[in-house]
Amino acid sequence: MTDHPQKSTPRWAPIALVLIAFLAFAAGYWLRGGGSPDAAGDAETAQAANERWISPMHPWIIRDEPGECPVCGMDLVPMSEFEEPGGPREFSTSPEALAIMDVQTAPVERRFAEAEVRMVGKVAHDETRLASITAWVPGRIERMYADFTGAQVRQGDHMVDLYSPELLVTVEELRRARQSLDRLPDSAPDTLRATATTALEAVRSRLVRWGLTPAQVQQAEAGGTQSDRITIYAPIGGTVIERNGLEGQFVETGARIYQIADLSRVWVMLEAYEADMPWLHYGQKVSFSAEAFPGEGFEGTIAFIDPVMTERTRTVSVRVNVENPGGKLRPGMFVRGIVRAQVATDGRVMDASLAGKWISPMHPEIVKDGPGTCDICGMALVPAEELGYVSADSSVEDMPLLVPASAVLVTGRRAIAYVAVPGADRPTFDGRVVELGPRAGDYYIVRRGLQEGDRVVTQGGFKIDSALQMMAQPSMMTEVGGVALALADEDNTEIQAALRDLLTPYLLISDHLADDNAASAAGELDALAEALATLPSESPSASALQATLAPLQQAESLEDLRIAFEPLSDAFIEAVAAVGMAPGAPVFVVHCPMAFDFRGSDWLQTDREVRNPYFGSEMYSCGSVTEQLVEEAESQAAPGGGAAHVH
């Protein structure tokens, strides 16, 4: 090895370095106004020495010195950038830090909300258009003209020939009554003639009640043939849906031989979830589709909403009257219905076609401009306002106050929204407790806590809330005056562990739906139910999560599973956002803006590779990661600093 000669250091170098250091110190001293012993300068120096640094994107990352956020790589900023709050939930920061946090706001508006209620159900017979053919007199079935179930008959068609010994006796009685009246001399007292006439009419009426036509009675009275048999005719036209008798069978009075259904109008029986009840009203139009006719739409009118809820499914039956002139819709068909309503205050609905109208309480298709009676049943019409509709002279007060659903942080105990403080010197946000009404699509109806024109944080609210938690200020997790609970608070350890256990069957169901595998997704429901059962009952998220299980268990197709998977995802995201999750794989929120007719929907994943459970192979990778709810545990980190892929 060759030794390289070292350069000699000039003798004046140390002196120059000392001089430069002294000049730099002196310049800094004078620039800070340190020419005199100032107590304020000493305080600033002490503050700089004790400064702590925080990640603006992940506020729980706090360091004693500057550097980069270990999660996102962004530069840490001094905590002094975040001013001391002026109110119990007030947060203030610099414009630069706010830009890094990517906070977005939207105004609170007063307008009619667009609510969309999706339901599933089946086609059924219209019970008001059913007719039975029964034996009105004991006898033996001689002939059944409709030979099979499903036969089409017209009103007045002959259906049954019934031989009856009792009929034979009555016909003989009719003939004798006729003869007795005919044999009376002209000189007979009027009372005797009236008695004979009354007896004859009584026998005639009895035969008519047994099903004989006036022509048959007249023929029997005149001594015609086949007077010992009754021919029963179809009271309505339609389809034979039951054939209960057999030729040669002896039947008693009242025995049902046929049942006929008129299918020119049918019922569609839909099941509505409990949360959708505020938006459903008598007389609303329902659009629906049938599996048998893809791409074809049908429409009906809500004629009945069951006043009793089914406890097992937590749903309410909604009956829709549907005209079916071509007979396309057949009882038993599976259908999916949608009700689109403009929501007003107090759970009322705005429908311009019904404003100021009068409706039949029994037949909703009867709508008139003024009071009157129903053309079908004769019942008095009632104003549409009595059935939950806004009056024709509605005003601004009828429009509800709406806040975007993404602006509300719901814990189960309370709801918080962060509002931009107008006129502040720095970006400032005030956290307010909000009393919410029902959810209408992408909005909540606000009862208290916000005013029209307030600008609420629609993106970045969790980051503001986390920053307040790090400052030990009240946040979504605490009442005002309390100490904020961090996501890793040991009081929530049991709930966080249960949510981590729930993640496993949830992810399996999500991946099976993305693979279009309904059977495998349904096969994970037992594991999902077991995981839900472990949620502590005191958890505010427990009831909301457990309520999503029944619709999943009742789903009969891949599409039904996807529809029922959305409420589970929404409840799961709210639960994790509220209390966090036990350490493990990271948890991301993924959003697909095209799901459910462009309404959009979210779900959870443990990696960033999108697998869309709502579209599957149709649009497998549609969506993007919008938020990371849970950071990756150190034990889950992959070699080289990458995230481990966990399912």
Beta strands, then each sheet from edge to edge (+ up, - down):
strand 1: 53-54
strand 2: 62-63
strand 3: 77-78
strand 4: 90-92
strand 5: 104-107
strand 6: 109-110
strand 7: 113-125
strand 8: 130-134
strand 9: 139-144
strand 10: 152-153
strand 11: 158-163
strand 12: 229-233
strand 13: 238-243
strand 14: 250-251
strand 15: 256-261
strand 16: 265-273
strand 17: 285-290
strand 18: 297-305
strand 19: 315-323
strand 20: 334-343
strand 21: 349-350
strand 22: 358-359
strand 23: 367-368
strand 24: 382-383
strand 25: 401-404
strand 26: 409-410
strand 27: 415-420
strand 28: 428-433
strand 29: 435-440
strand 30: 443-448
strand 31: 455-459
strand 32: 587-592
strand 33: 601-605
strand 34: 624-630
sheet 1: 2+ 1- 3+
sheet 2: 4+ 28- 27+ 26-
sheet 3: 5+ 31-
sheet 4: 6+ 25- 30+ 29-
sheet 5: 21+ 20- 7+ 16- 19+ 18- 17+
sheet 6: 8+ 15- 13+ 10-
sheet 7: 12+ 11- 9+ 14-
sheet 8: 23+ 22- 24+
sheet 9: 33+ 32- 34+
end
